[in-house]
Amino acid sequence: MKFYHISKKRLGFDLTPLIDVVFLLLIFFMLTTTFINIESGVKVDLPSGDFASVTERQNLIVAITENNVIYLNNNIVDPNNLASMIREEIGEMTDSLVVLEADQNITHGKVVRVMDLIKKGGAERIAIATRPSEGQ
């Protein structure tokens, strides 16, 4: 008596591990984006712009409010001491980035004077912070 054994090999692609990996990546990116905080504690009405934004790392943040008050990393700074305080903060890091957050109602001349003080403090790179345009 001969028994026939039907051997059907299932040829296919198992999606379960792929779905697990995709969900883990989704959870990872959702969690890491909640910890990103580019804004400083100073209330500044930034102008809008369509160019690229600054990536977050240990940057110095200089903010100029509408009342012409200058802040360095959320601390009020006298304009006469700004260059020396930036020099202290930068130290040996020559590639450090200083982010300038100027209120949109501040005159251009005031922003240029603060940028000059930042340069005198030893900063090689200065970025001007903006908020995204409303249409984007």
N, CA, C and O of each residue as an XYZ file, in Angstrom:
544
protein
N       0.821     -1.144      0.000
C       0.000      0.000      0.000
C       0.885      1.234      0.000
O       1.811      1.350      0.804
N       0.602      2.122     -0.876
C       1.418      3.291     -1.052
C       0.642      4.519     -0.577
O      -0.464      4.800     -1.039
N       1.267      5.246      0.371
C       0.651      6.482      0.863
C       1.325      7.668      0.180
O       2.549      7.771      0.103
N       0.513      8.504     -0.283
C       1.041      9.711     -0.919
C       1.026     10.853      0.093
O       0.000     11.186      0.686
N       2.157     11.409      0.254
C       2.274     12.533      1.180
C       2.326     13.806      0.351
O       3.202     13.980     -0.497
N       1.405     14.662      0.603
C       1.370     15.919     -0.149
C       2.241     16.931      0.595
O       1.942     17.334      1.719
N       3.272     17.306     -0.036
C       4.168     18.280      0.597
C       4.070     19.605     -0.165
O       4.617     19.789     -1.252
N       3.355     20.485      0.464
C       3.238     21.819     -0.114
C       4.126     22.750      0.697
O       3.855     23.049      1.860
N       5.144     23.179      0.080
C       5.999     24.144      0.745
C       5.443     25.533      0.483
O       5.154     25.932     -0.645
N       5.313     26.226      1.571
C       4.742     27.558      1.470
C       5.852     28.550      1.111
O       6.749     28.827      1.907
N       5.762     29.048     -0.051
C       6.722     30.044     -0.484
C       6.069     31.408     -0.335
O       5.054     31.697     -0.969
N       6.656     32.231      0.500
C       6.085     33.555      0.702
C       7.006     34.395      1.558
O       8.065     33.949      2.000
N       6.588     35.576      1.768
C       7.377     36.530      2.533
C       6.606     36.861      3.799
O       5.465     37.319      3.735
N       7.228     36.630      4.951
C       6.571     36.877      6.225
C       6.771     38.347      6.591
O       7.903     38.801      6.761
N       5.685     39.076      6.710
C       5.750     40.504      6.976
C       5.796     40.851      8.463
O       6.002     42.016      8.804
N       5.615     39.903      9.336
C       5.545     40.187     10.767
C       6.818     40.847     11.303
O       6.704     41.863     11.990
N       8.016     40.335     11.034
C       9.204     41.026     11.539
C       9.382     42.426     10.950
O       9.851     43.338     11.632
N       9.010     42.587      9.696
C       9.122     43.895      9.070
C       8.183     44.901      9.729
O       8.566     46.045      9.971
N       6.970     44.482     10.015
C       6.009     45.362     10.682
C       6.491     45.714     12.082
O       6.329     46.853     12.518
N       7.077     44.765     12.788
C       7.615     45.033     14.128
C       8.710     46.095     14.072
O       8.741     47.004     14.901
N       9.594     45.980     13.107
C      10.687     46.936     12.983
C      10.149     48.323     12.645
O      10.623     49.320     13.190
N       9.169     48.394     11.756
C       8.592     49.679     11.374
C       7.917     50.337     12.574
O       8.065     51.543     12.772
N       7.186     49.579     13.369
C       6.541     50.143     14.553
C       7.568     50.608     15.581
O       7.367     51.637     16.225
N       8.660     49.871     15.744
C       9.698     50.300     16.675
C      10.364     51.598     16.205
O      10.650     52.481     17.014
N      10.605     51.709     14.905
C      11.169     52.952     14.375
C      10.199     54.114     14.545
O      10.615     55.224     14.877
N       8.926     53.873     14.324
C       7.916     54.906     14.500
C       7.883     55.395     15.944
O       7.836     56.599     16.195
N       7.907     54.466     16.885
C       7.910     54.839     18.307
C       9.182     55.605     18.649
O       9.125     56.592     19.382
N      10.331     55.167     18.130
C      11.598     55.848     18.391
C      11.554     57.295     17.908
O      11.929     58.203     18.651
N      11.102     57.522     16.680
C      11.084     58.879     16.150
C      10.040     59.748     16.840
O      10.252     60.947     17.018
N       8.924     59.157     17.226
C       7.918     59.930     17.951
C       8.459     60.382     19.306
O       8.210     61.512     19.726
N       9.186     59.523     19.981
C       9.725     59.884     21.290
C      10.852     60.901     21.179
O      10.929     61.826     21.987
N      11.730     60.744     20.185
C      12.854     61.666     20.091
C      12.423     63.053     19.650
O      13.046     64.036     20.052
N      11.385     63.171     18.841
C      10.950     64.506     18.423
C      10.252     65.256     19.541
O      10.166     66.483     19.481
N       9.755     64.577     20.551
C       9.122     65.285     21.659
C      10.157     65.940     22.560
O       9.816     66.850     23.316
N      11.408     65.504     22.502
C      12.443     66.076     23.352
C      13.174     67.236     22.695
O      13.984     67.893     23.349
N      12.916     67.504     21.436
C      13.593     68.598     20.743
C      12.906     69.904     21.108
O      11.691     70.045     20.967
N      13.706     70.859     21.581
C      13.176     72.164     21.953
C      14.145     73.218     21.449
O      15.189     73.456     22.057
N      13.799     73.840     20.348
C      14.678     74.836     19.760
C      14.407     76.214     20.347
O      15.289     77.072     20.323
N      13.228     76.444     20.866
C      12.869     77.753     21.365
C      13.568     78.058     22.676
O      13.808     77.165     23.489
N      13.887     79.307     22.871
C      14.450     79.728     24.140
C      13.319     80.220     25.034
O      12.163     80.256     24.614
N      13.644     80.589     26.237
C      12.629     81.029     27.182
C      12.247     82.483     27.028
O      11.344     82.946     27.725
N      12.894     83.224     26.145
C      12.621     84.635     25.963
C      11.556     84.788     24.890
O      11.637     84.155     23.837
N      10.554     85.630     25.150
C       9.463     85.854     24.193
C       9.928     86.844     23.140
O      10.092     88.033     23.414
N      10.140     86.331     21.918
C      10.583     87.148     20.793
C       9.677     86.838     19.617
O       9.440     85.672     19.302
N       9.168     87.877     18.963
C       8.325     87.716     17.781
C       9.242     87.660     16.567
O       9.655     88.694     16.042
N       9.561     86.430     16.118
C      10.521     86.244     15.031
C       9.889     86.545     13.688
O       8.699     86.296     13.491
N      10.676     87.080     12.757
C      10.167     87.229     11.392
C      10.116     85.869     10.717
O      10.765     84.921     11.160
N       9.337     85.778      9.639
C       9.219     84.492      8.955
C      10.195     84.435      7.789
O      10.607     85.463      7.252
N      10.557     83.209      7.408
C      11.479     83.006      6.294
C      11.325     81.600      5.758
O      10.846     80.710      6.461
N      11.734     81.395      4.506
C      11.582     80.100      3.855
C      12.883     79.310      3.791
O      12.915     78.249      3.168
N      13.944     79.785      4.407
C      15.206     79.076      4.311
C      15.325     78.066      5.433
O      14.461     77.982      6.306
N      16.401     77.305      5.401
C      16.567     76.167      6.306
C      16.694     76.620      7.754
O      17.181     77.712      8.045
N      16.245     75.756      8.646
C      16.327     76.057     10.066
C      17.619     75.492     10.645
O      18.307     74.693     10.010
N      17.928     75.922     11.857
C      19.164     75.518     12.524
C      18.914     74.236     13.297
O      17.888     74.091     13.963
N      19.847     73.315     13.207
C      19.730     72.100     14.003
C      20.170     72.372     15.419
O      21.043     73.204     15.669
N      19.563     71.670     16.328
C      19.808     71.917     17.740
C      21.028     71.172     18.241
O      21.118     69.954     18.086
N      21.952     71.876     18.828
C      23.053     71.332     19.591
C      23.447     72.427     20.561
O      22.686     73.381     20.718
N      24.552     72.348     21.199
C      24.910     73.310     22.232
C      25.233     74.667     21.601
O      26.398     75.048     21.490
N      24.214     75.369     21.203
C      24.380     76.676     20.593
C      24.151     77.756     21.639
O      23.386     77.574     22.586
N      24.817     78.864     21.452
C      24.527     80.038     22.266
C      23.363     80.765     21.629
O      23.300     80.887     20.406
N      22.444     81.247     22.442
C      21.280     81.942     21.916
C      21.298     83.368     22.438
O      21.239     83.604     23.645
N      21.382     84.315     21.513
C      21.303     85.728     21.844
C      19.955     86.218     21.345
O      19.630     86.068     20.168
N      19.171     86.804     22.243
C      17.826     87.269     21.887
C      17.729     88.762     22.134
O      18.243     89.281     23.125
N      17.058     89.443     21.212
C      16.782     90.870     21.366
C      15.272     91.021     21.377
O      14.605     90.682     20.400
N      14.732     91.525     22.472
C      13.281     91.690     22.581
C      12.844     92.994     21.926
O      13.669     93.789     21.476
N      11.546     93.195     21.883
C      10.991     94.400     21.275
C      11.398     95.652     22.053
O      11.437     96.747     21.493
N      11.699     95.490     23.339
C      12.102     96.619     24.186
C      13.611     96.856     24.175
O      14.128     97.570     25.035
N      14.323     96.268     23.214
C      15.783     96.396     23.068
C      16.550     95.813     24.249
O      17.641     96.285     24.567
N      16.004     94.806     24.897
C      16.701     94.110     25.969
C      17.400     92.908     25.346
O      16.793     92.162     24.578
N      18.680     92.721     25.676
C      19.473     91.639     25.095
C      19.632     90.534     26.122
O      19.966     90.783     27.281
N      19.386     89.302     25.675
C      19.520     88.122     26.517
C      20.581     87.211     25.922
O      20.696     87.095     24.702
N      21.359     86.564     26.786
C      22.293     85.523     26.371
C      21.927     84.274     27.142
O      22.092     84.218     28.360
N      21.428     83.267     26.434
C      20.957     82.015     27.051
C      19.987     82.293     28.194
O      20.156     81.776     29.298
N      18.970     83.110     27.925
C      17.874     83.443     28.852
C      18.297     84.307     30.035
O      17.543     84.422     31.001
N      19.472     84.914     29.988
C      19.930     85.824     31.039
C      20.123     87.211     30.443
O      20.725     87.360     29.380
N      19.606     88.230     31.136
C      19.749     89.599     30.650
C      21.230     89.989     30.660
O      21.958     89.720     31.615
N      21.652     90.633     29.560
C      23.057     91.001     29.396
C      23.132     92.483     29.052
O      22.325     92.997     28.276
N      24.109     93.159     29.639
C      24.405     94.541     29.265
C      25.117     94.505     27.911
O      26.045     93.716     27.735
N      24.706     95.340     26.949
C      25.362     95.307     25.632
C      26.866     95.547     25.702
O      27.609     95.061     24.849
N      27.326     96.293     26.713
C      28.766     96.544     26.842
C      29.526     95.281     27.245
O      30.723     95.173     26.979
N      28.850     94.329     27.880
C      29.500     93.096     28.343
C      29.219     91.898     27.441
O      29.697     90.797     27.713
N      28.451     92.100     26.370
C      28.038     90.964     25.538
C      29.228     90.256     24.894
O      29.287     89.026     24.895
N      30.167     91.008     24.350
C      31.315     90.382     23.668
C      32.142     89.552     24.642
O      32.554     88.440     24.311
N      32.388     90.076     25.829
C      33.197     89.322     26.798
C      32.461     88.097     27.314
O      33.079     87.060     27.554
N      31.133     88.203     27.490
C      30.366     87.046     27.965
C      30.316     85.956     26.899
O      30.372     84.771     27.227
N      30.212     86.337     25.636
C      30.235     85.345     24.561
C      31.611     84.690     24.489
O      31.714     83.484     24.269
N      32.667     85.481     24.674
C      34.019     84.926     24.678
C      34.171     83.887     25.786
O      34.800     82.849     25.580
N      33.596     84.160     26.963
C      33.647     83.197     28.076
C      32.857     81.937     27.756
O      33.309     80.827     28.038
N      31.677     82.106     27.169
C      30.813     80.956     26.867
C      31.410     80.067     25.783
O      31.340     78.840     25.866
N      31.994     80.691     24.772
C      32.542     79.914     23.655
C      33.789     79.168     24.094
O      33.939     77.985     23.788
N      34.676     79.832     24.799
C      35.905     79.189     25.255
C      36.771     78.763     24.091
O      37.158     79.584     23.259
N      37.076     77.472     24.032
C      37.952     76.930     22.995
C      37.192     76.410     21.780
O      37.814     75.996     20.802
N      35.880     76.422     21.819
C      35.084     75.885     20.710
C      35.035     76.921     19.587
O      34.222     77.844     19.629
N      35.878     76.774     18.612
C      35.932     77.750     17.527
C      34.807     77.560     16.511
O      34.472     78.493     15.781
N      34.228     76.375     16.456
C      33.168     76.130     15.474
C      31.779     76.297     16.072
O      30.801     75.831     15.487
N      31.671     76.946     17.219
C      30.365     77.091     17.864
C      29.478     78.039     17.068
O      29.956     78.930     16.367
N      28.191     77.825     17.194
C      27.202     78.601     16.466
C      26.438     79.463     17.452
O      25.997     78.982     18.496
N      26.281     80.736     17.122
C      25.489     81.652     17.935
C      24.210     81.934     17.159
O      24.254     82.415     16.027
N      23.069     81.631     17.778
C      21.770     81.857     17.147
C      21.248     83.204     17.634
O      21.128     83.428     18.838
N      20.939     84.092     16.705
C      20.442     85.420     17.030
C      18.940     85.444     16.788
O      18.475     85.289     15.659
N      18.188     85.642     17.873
C      16.733     85.758     17.797
C      16.375     87.217     18.018
O      16.374     87.696     19.152
N      16.075     87.917     16.948
C      15.740     89.333     17.036
C      14.265     89.523     16.726
O      13.748     88.965     15.758
N      13.596     90.308     17.545
C      12.187     90.621     17.313
C      12.058     91.309     15.960
O      12.945     92.061     15.556
N      10.963     91.056     15.265
C      10.814     91.617     13.922
C      10.609     93.127     13.935
O      10.728     93.768     12.891
N      10.306     93.702     15.078
C      10.109     95.146     15.166
C      11.389     95.899     15.521
O      11.366     97.125     15.631
N      12.499     95.197     15.701
C      13.782     95.816     16.002
C      14.371     96.367     14.709
O      14.212     95.781     13.638
N      15.052     97.501     14.826
C      15.655     98.091     13.621
C      16.838     97.255     13.145
O      17.482     96.547     13.918
N      17.092     97.362     11.871
C      18.187     96.617     11.256
C      19.528     97.017     11.856
O      20.408     96.175     12.035
N      19.683     98.289     12.165
C      20.938     98.770     12.737
C      21.233     98.139     14.088
O      22.387     97.831     14.390
N      20.203     97.942     14.905
C      20.395     97.314     16.222
C      20.847     95.868     16.051
O      21.726     95.408     16.780
N      20.264     95.153     15.106
C      20.642     93.762     14.853
C      22.086     93.689     14.372
O      22.833     92.806     14.792
N      22.483     94.599     13.505
C      23.856     94.603     12.987
C      24.839     94.919     14.108
O      25.911     94.316     14.168
N      24.498     95.858     15.005
C      25.386     96.174     16.132
C      25.562     94.970     17.048
O      26.666     94.708     17.526
N      24.470     94.231     17.298
C      24.571     93.039     18.150
C      25.383     91.956     17.433
O      26.173     91.257     18.068
N      25.197     91.812     16.117
C      26.002     90.843     15.367
C      27.481     91.206     15.427
O      28.332     90.321     15.516
N      27.790     92.491     15.381
C      29.178     92.935     15.489
C      29.749     92.589     16.861
O      30.903     92.172     16.964
N      28.947     92.759     17.920
C      29.401     92.392     19.269
C      29.628     90.886     19.384
O      30.561     90.439     20.051
N      28.768     90.112     18.728
C      28.918     88.648     18.753
C      30.221     88.259     18.048
O      30.956     87.397     18.529
N      30.504     88.896     16.907
C      31.756     88.625     16.190
C      32.970     89.012     17.022
O      33.977     88.304     17.029
N      32.872     90.146     17.728
C      33.972     90.575     18.595
C      34.178     89.595     19.744
O      35.279     89.485     20.284
N      33.116     88.884     20.116
C      33.215     87.886     21.169
C      33.901     86.611     20.717
O      34.176     85.736     21.539
N      34.182     86.489     19.434
C      34.921     85.333     18.937
C      34.079     84.298     18.222
O      34.590     83.235     17.867
N      32.813     84.572     18.001
C      31.954     83.615     17.305
C      32.276     83.631     15.814
O      32.334     84.691     15.192
N      32.482     82.455     15.257
C      32.775     82.347     13.832
C      31.506     82.259     12.994
O      31.466     82.717     11.852
N      30.469     81.662     13.581
C      29.237     81.450     12.818
C      28.063     82.056     13.577
O      27.915     81.840     14.780
N      27.226     82.820     12.865
C      26.033     83.430     13.439
C      24.849     83.038     12.567
O      24.902     83.168     11.344
N      23.787     82.559     13.193
C      22.560     82.204     12.477
C      21.432     83.086     12.996
O      21.318     83.317     14.199
N      20.607     83.572     12.092
C      19.463     84.392     12.475
C      18.230     83.501     12.495
O      17.885     82.883     11.488
N      17.570     83.437     13.640
C      16.408     82.554     13.797
C      15.173     83.194     13.187
O      14.945     84.396     13.323
N      14.384     82.375     12.516
C      13.095     82.791     11.977
C      12.075     81.723     12.299
O      12.427     80.624     12.727
N      10.824     82.044     12.096
C       9.775     81.029     12.207
C       9.319     80.698     10.800
O       9.467     81.524      9.899
N       8.765     79.503     10.585
C       8.331     79.115      9.236
C       7.226     80.042      8.722
O       6.440     80.579      9.503
N       7.177     80.218      7.414
C       6.135     81.036      6.801
C       4.780     80.386      7.014
O       4.688     79.170      7.187
N       3.743     81.181      7.002
C       2.384     80.685      7.239
C       1.906     79.785      6.108
O       1.116     78.872      6.349
N       2.364     80.021      4.879
C       1.918     79.253      3.731
C       2.539     77.872      3.632
O       2.103     77.075      2.802
N       3.536     77.555      4.442
C       4.255     76.295      4.302
C       3.769     75.290      5.281
O       4.265     74.164      5.307
